[in-house]
Amino acid sequence: MDDLRRHRFENHKFSRPLMFVRGIELGATPLQVTRPLLLADVQTDRVTSALVNGEVTPLSKLPRILSDTTNDRVTVVLENEGASSTFELLVRIAKDEHLAGVETAFLKMAKSRSLTIRSIEGFIADCKPFETASLYCDGLCHYLYGVLAKERAPDSALGFDEYPTRFTRAVDELQTYERSLAQIVRALVAFNFNHFEDSHNQAPVGRLQHAAVLFSGLLEGFPWQHEFERKESESNALVDLLTDHETLRILRWTELGAKELVNCIDDLQGQLKRDIPGYDKFKIQMLVAEALAFKGDAVAARRAAREFMSNQRTQAWAEALVARLSQMEH
């Protein structure tokens, strides 16, 4: 980060004051802080004076003030001789026992295996005593509302097309929480949006991580990876509880070997005839093409692959699949 900042200042000169928190350059968007700041986490450049929430503050005391803040919206104005910059930090440092309380309440709701508006309202009510973890609760709720929207739950007033926004908001609010529950939600959202590398990096060992690795490999031109060993763990139980129905079907298909996948061609093609999200359709189309190739239906497999030839992201996979078909024929 020191090298990056040096390059930034020497080769891309700006006159305005700059502020960094944990190496991130602050801009117009408020920075959410959910973990205690160290003094070294706060750095500034090109600054001669500072105001914190309207009060003149010695620049040397700025890191200490921010590190001592646990629950506040902080406005920092940095000035120099020619310009000023305004930054906002939303500091919500949750107590560990409050984070654990939210997770306990979540598990209570999840184990009922009934996701409804009423069950989410019950979860919110159970989290009321854990006020310092309100953002954590809020992020989880956005994800749950997104699942309801995606599954077109009859008791939800949310439209189907609202689920991507809810998923995105969930990730935004859970981004800085290094908790297994938050990581699983981020991994599931990444997988939903076909960001397979991000999903792989955050998912626990198990079917979600396996599926993310499989799709990442296919997109790079590697063949189908058959090996999957189902392991029971608390993390995998959480993945199953958190996963929407469409994604759960896809995860189950990715656990199959070639022969088993061939037996699912009718089910896969049937899914494509339904009104499903484009992100899921993308994954299922790849599965259909792979299944057709394993079946030996070269004509249909080539036709399916060629639809992806013009897409830069899927070109390597489509070309590799066509090459495999040619090898099979010879």
Stockholm file with secondary structure:
# STOCKHOLM 1.0

chainA/1-330         MDDLRRHRFENHKFSRPLMFVRGIELGATPLQVTRPLLLADVQTDRVTSALVNGEVTPLSKLPRILSDTTNDRVTVVLENEGASSTFELLVRIAKDEHLAGVETAFLKMAKSRSLTIRSIEGFIADCKPFETASLYCDGLCHYLYGVLAKERAPDSALGFDEYPTRFTRAVDELQTYERSLAQIVRALVAFNFNHFEDSHNQAPVGRLQHAAVLFSGLLEGFPWQHEFERKESESNALVDLLTDHETLRILRWTELGAKELVNCIDDLQGQLKRDIPGYDKFKIQMLVAEALAFKGDAVAARRAAREFMSNQRTQAWAEALVARLSQMEH
#=GR chainA/1-330 SS CHHHHHHHHHHSCCCSCEEEETTEECCSSCEEECSCCCGGGEEEESCSEEEETTEEECGGGHHHHHHHCSEEEEEEEEECSSCEEEEEEEEECCCHHHHHHHHHHHHHHHTTTCCCHHHHHHHHHHHTTCGGGHHHHHHHHHHHHHHHHHTTCTTCCSCGGGHHHHHHHHHHHHTTCCCHHHHHHHHHHHHHTTCHHHHHHHSCTTHHHHHHHHHHHHHTTCCCCCCCCCCCCHHHHHHHHHCCHHHHHHHHHHTCCHHHHHTTHHHHHHHHTSCCCHHHHHHHHHHHHHHHHHHTCHHHHHHHHHTTTTCTTTHHHHHHHHHHHHHHHC
#=GC SS_cons         CHHHHHHHHHHSCCCSCEEEETTEECCSSCEEECSCCCGGGEEEESCSEEEETTEEECGGGHHHHHHHCSEEEEEEEEECSSCEEEEEEEEECCCHHHHHHHHHHHHHHHTTTCCCHHHHHHHHHHHTTCGGGHHHHHHHHHHHHHHHHHTTCTTCCSCGGGHHHHHHHHHHHHTTCCCHHHHHHHHHHHHHTTCHHHHHHHSCTTHHHHHHHHHHHHHTTCCCCCCCCCCCCHHHHHHHHHCCHHHHHHHHHHTCCHHHHHTTHHHHHHHHTSCCCHHHHHHHHHHHHHHHHHHTCHHHHHHHHHTTTTCTTTHHHHHHHHHHHHHHHC
//
